């Protein structure tokens, strides 16, 4: 790519993230409030998230199996899914029925999942490692800035719009702003991604495995922290609601600054951020003054950005031999997997904060341990030693996985067979019962 | 004279036209019913085939019962389902066109058909079991012939039940056949358990 083209490409992606940030704040950011306003309970909200995450995971898995979907008509699909994801929000508040909302939200999650794959594919497929890091950091910062603006706008509109039309207006505005980012995407040149080639074989699967494992655990810990922390501040420490809002604001501001600071740092520097991030749950647990948690939120966001960059940058590094297609799909699968795992764990932990913070600390410490020992680029050990550990972890996991699959495959198949036969017999019974009722 | 003929013809045509017009909605409904039935059968066949492919019913039956059936159980299930749907559709059409009297006739026909089908199914099951028993146990030809004879008598008794003969004749025939089967089995049992003793006594004489 020529310098000017590269510059234009990068800035289009950053601007897209800027508008997407406002759109996300006005739609997905207010979705839970919308659900509560139409009578959803907490369990139902978790269920909606769980189902939609599962659907997205299945879709991403299917694309990973058949990546040819990504390689044809890239521009058309990118723009189409970008627009569809945004347009879905226009329909969500129109019919305020729980089942309809769940179905439309599942559609949104699927579109969002596919779009994330296409956006990652665009970034990973057209840029080199340095540019990927640069764009990722700038997009992250841009999204953080526009998130603040979006949340401000959202709060203002929620406060002043009439109840009946509140969510229709806000979501429509979000959709419009989101479609503006779609308009920007039209100008992104992705012609070089058309018929992109898949690498014949993965050269160092153990590296991808260790990085993916680490990233899932890290994102899981992040999601869990989000689930546990706010109820802890408001219910346990009796903090005011503005403190929870301030925590969110300080976290976003810290992540903007962190994106710009950490983007140029080496893996060795980022691992310091990762290690410090593990202390976040302990600080949140042991400091009983709600006001201090605003600062802790800034600290955890700042360090979590570094930890998050480790995962993203590792994939940018592996991109050369792992391929942009697989990297982009795997990143989305990792995100969905972490979200899917965090919902039931969050429900299980409930308001048992002692257990919750212990689990949180252990999760973050596990992620740190994984990175320090099994990922050669980040490890505190010698690179060859870390690579050996990584191989051992990979092989043992593969063996364990195969044994588990072999054992459970037959059982699952048996259950499905019995279910299928029951379905057939029930259908037969229904047919002949109908006939009998007709003739008697 | 000619005018009268034309008037009569006109009246006939007018009546036919009026009846046809009256029938049109019914014909339309029947067409819809037929199309829907075809669609449901197609859909059912497709989904049943997929499900039965996953269930692998024939394979499972062979493994569990140790018997190879001369027909596919999966196909029988699909056929039974199709028949059920078709019967529901036919009942609907008969009810629409011909009224209650004919639906009763249809019901009686259905019961009769069910009896015929049950006899066919029973015969198939008996012959399959017979075949399997012969394969498993090495039976000599004479004994094979005897077993076949008994089965034929039993099937004949069942067939008599569905014939249009009068009840006393049916009773007489079935009683005769039952007696015949009973005596045959009795004679066979005597021969089977005591044939060595009987042979010895006959040789002595």
Interface residues (C-beta under 8 A of the other chain):
Chain A: X416 X417 X420 X421 X423 X424 X427 X428 X431 X432 X434 X435 X438 X439 X440
Chain B: X44 X48 X51 X52 X54 X55 X56 X57 X60 X77 X80 X81 X84 X85 X87 X88 X91 X92 X103 X106 X107 X110
